[in-house]
Each structure stands twice: as structure tokens, then as C-alpha cells.
Amino acid sequence: KDSHIEQYPNITNYLRGLMDTYIPLMIQFVECDGKPSIGQNPMFIVRNLTILLDAFLSIMRQSVLQPAQDGEDSKYVDPLNHSLYYSMFSSSRNLTFGYFKDNENSFEMFEKIFIFCLVWTFGAVLLDESRLLFDRFLKDLLEKNGSKSQFPPNTKVFDFFIDLNKNQWSVWTDGKTGQELTSNNSIEQILIPTNESASSIFLSRLLIHHSNHVLIHGPE
């Protein structure tokens, strides 16, 4: 968006550089090596990438003045809903994170954000067998480009969201958070989260909050 260029020129220029580095190779992979489960138009995937990036640019917020109410003085508050940026099934789901500035100190964070968006646009449209190829392809690209945001060893790129408080990759589900196991709930009424369900819920909440339509596809 033009407004982002005006507000965050350093971040947007940095993201443009990442796009120039990665997107042509991503398009080539999807067209030549990967097998998309829906659609064949790489420009549609690029558009979805920019939509998801736009949702993350909301973290570049500023505090807003909350008018006096109920006998309290007016005060500055953080307008961001931090929970949108954490998995509902992670122990970090109640964490918050500070403000980011439009300078080099935020570049490493936005590199992770950009990589996350690559995974959940170019990678997410692929069939399962192509996702394994994509996993290796993206990891090789990150290593080749000297990325500071490489994934932990012996994991898949689809296994993580970004903990914006710690600036690190974090697993979608820790195996206990968000699982309300009580005697009043039968096992049929309990959602046992997986990486697939946790990531779908995360992306749906984030995109819908930013007024975007969501289509979730899966096996028939």
C-alpha cells in the first residue's frame, strides 16, 4: 500500500528487496516443480502474499489516546490485538510485544515475517508431496542467502509461527495449551489441535480481523 511506503519507507524497501530475491524463484518452483492443489496462477499467490504481509504490518502501530471514562483520566493505550499474532495452542498465546521502529533493528523480525508469508502462500497451496520438496527448496534458499531466520534442524517450515515477543520460531501447539480436558466434556467435544488445525485457525483469525476473505482447502 502507498500508505505503508509513506509511513514505513525503510521496512517497505527492505521487504521489496526480499521480494526481488525470493519471489521469482518461488514462482518458478510452483510452475515447474510443485503441484498446487488449487489454482495455477502464480500472480494470485503473490497477491495473497501481499495481503498476509499487510496484516503483519499492523504491528507497526503507535499508541492512541483513550478518552477519559468512568472517572479515569485519559491515557495512551496500545490499539493492537496481540492475541491475533500467537497460536491459540501455544503457551505464549497471552504474551504481548513491544513497538517496532522503521529502522534496521526491525529487519530481522520482518525477514521472519516475510518467510512465514512465503510458507503460507506459495507453500500452502501445494499438495502434501510437493510440500516436502518446498520445505527443502526454501531451506536451501535461506542458507544460500545467509538468512538470519533459518528454521531449527529436523523440522519442517510448516511447523512454526513467529513469537514476536522473542523474535524466534515457535511451534503451533505445545500439546497442552488450549485443550480443555474436563469431566464435563466428552472426547468427541474436544478439539485436539494439530499443526494443520492450529495454523488454519491462526491464519483465519488474522485475515478475517483485517477484513480479508478466507478459503481453507484440504483433502476431500
N, C-alpha and C positions, 0 to 999 in steps of 0.2 A: 504494500500500500504506500501511496505517496506520503501519507501522514507519518508512517514509520521512518521513511527516509529523512523527513524533516526532524523528527523527534530523536531518532537514534541513528545518526549517519555512520558512526563507527561500527556499530553492530550490523547494520544492514549491508555495509560494504564488505565486512568480514563474511557474512552469510553468502553474499554474491560470489566471493572467491571460492567458498566451499562448493557452491552450485557448479561453478565452472570446472572444478576439479572432479566432482563425483557424478553429476547428472548425466553427461554424455555416456559415461561407462555404464551407468545403471540402465539407460535406455537400450544400449547395445546388448546388455545381458538379458533384459526382458524380451527383446526382439529375436535374439539368436540362440540363447541358451536356456532361459527359463520357460516354464509352461504356466501362463496365467490361468487361474480358474475362472475369472470373469474378465471380459473386455480384452481388447488387443491394442488400444490406443495409448501410447506412452505419454502423450500430452495430457491425457486425463489423469494419469498418475502424478505427473508434475504438478498439475493444478491442485490435487489433493495434498501433495507435499506442502505447497504454499499455504493452504488452508490450515493444516496442522501446525505449521510454523507460526502462523498468525495467532493461533490460540496460545502458544507458549510466549509470544511477545507481550502478553498481558502481565507477565511477571515484572516487566519494566515499568512498574506503576509508581505513582507518587502518593503520599498520604493526602487525604482530603479532610476538610474541616467539617466536623459533625456539629450541627447546631445544638445549642443548649436545650435540654429537655429533662423533665421530671426533677427539676431543682438542681441539676448538674450543670456545670459550666460547659461551654463549647470546647471541643478538643479535636485534635487531629487523629485520624484513625487510618488503619490500613484497609483499603477497599477490596483487597483480593480475597477470594475464597481459596485458601491454601489447600483444603482437602481435595480439590479437583486434581491436584498435581501429585497425589500419592495413591498408591494402590489401597483399596479398601481392606485388603487381606494381608497387609504388612504392618509390622509393629511400629513403623514410622508414620502411620496414617494420621496421627494427631499432631505431627510436628509442623512448625512454621519455618519460614526462611526470611532472610533479610532483604534489603533493597539492593538492586544491581545497578551499576552505573554504566553509561555508554562509553566504555574505555577498554583497554586491553585486559584489565583484570577480569572482565566478564567473558572473554573469548573462549576459554577452556570450557566454561559452562555451556556456551552456545554451540560449541563443537559437539558436545554430547547431545544437546537438543536436536541438532541437525542430523546426527547419526541415528538417533531414535526415530526421527521422522522418515529417514530413508528406509529403516527397517519396517515401519508400519504403513508405508505406502508401496514402494517397489517390492519389498519382501512379502507384505501381507496379501498381495493379490495372487501369489504363486500357489500351485499345488504342493502337497507335502514333499514329494520327491525333489521338486525344484527348490524348496526352502533349504534343504541340506546343501545344495550347490550354492545358493545365495549366501548362506552362512559362511562358507569357506571363501567365497568371492569377496565379500565385504571385509572379512578379517584380513585377507591378503592386501586389499586396498589400503586399509588403515595402517598396516605395518609398512607398506611401501611408502606411504605419505608421511610417516613419522608421527602419526596421531598420538595425542596425549590421552585419548579416550578409548583405548582398546579394552576389549572385554576380558573378564577373568578367564584363565585357562580351563579347558574341559567343560565349557558351557556353550550354549547357543545364543546368538544375538537376539532371539525372540524371548529370552528368559528374563529380561530386565526392564524396569522403568528407571527414571533418574531420581535419586534422592537429592533434591535441590538444596537441602539444608547442609548436606555433607559433600555435595558435588561428586557423587560416585554412583555406580550402577547398583541397583538393589533388586532382589528377586521379587517377583509378583506376589508370591504367597509364602509365608513363613511356616505354614502348616498348623497354625492355631488361631491367629488373629482373624476375627470376623466369623468364626464358626460357633454359632450359639447352640452348643450341645447341652440341652436340659432335658429333664424327665418329662416335661410338658410337650416336647416336640418329637414326633416320630422321625425316624431316619429319612422317610420319604419327604418330609417337610424341610429338610436341612440342605442348604446348598454347600456342597463340599467343593471349594474353589480349586481350579486348576490354572495353569498359566494361560490357557486359552480363554477361560471364562473371566479371569481377573483382568486380562488385557482388554477384552471386549467391553467389559463394564467401565474400565478406566477411560478408554477412548470415546465411548458413547457419552459418558457424563461430560467429559471435557468439550467435545464438539457440540453437543446439544446446548450446553451452557453458553457457547459462543454463537448460537443461532445457526448451526450447520445441520444439514440432513445427514443421516447415518444409515448405511446399508450394511448389514452384517451377513456374510455368506459362510457356508460351511458344508459338510457332507450331507447328501440327501438322506 
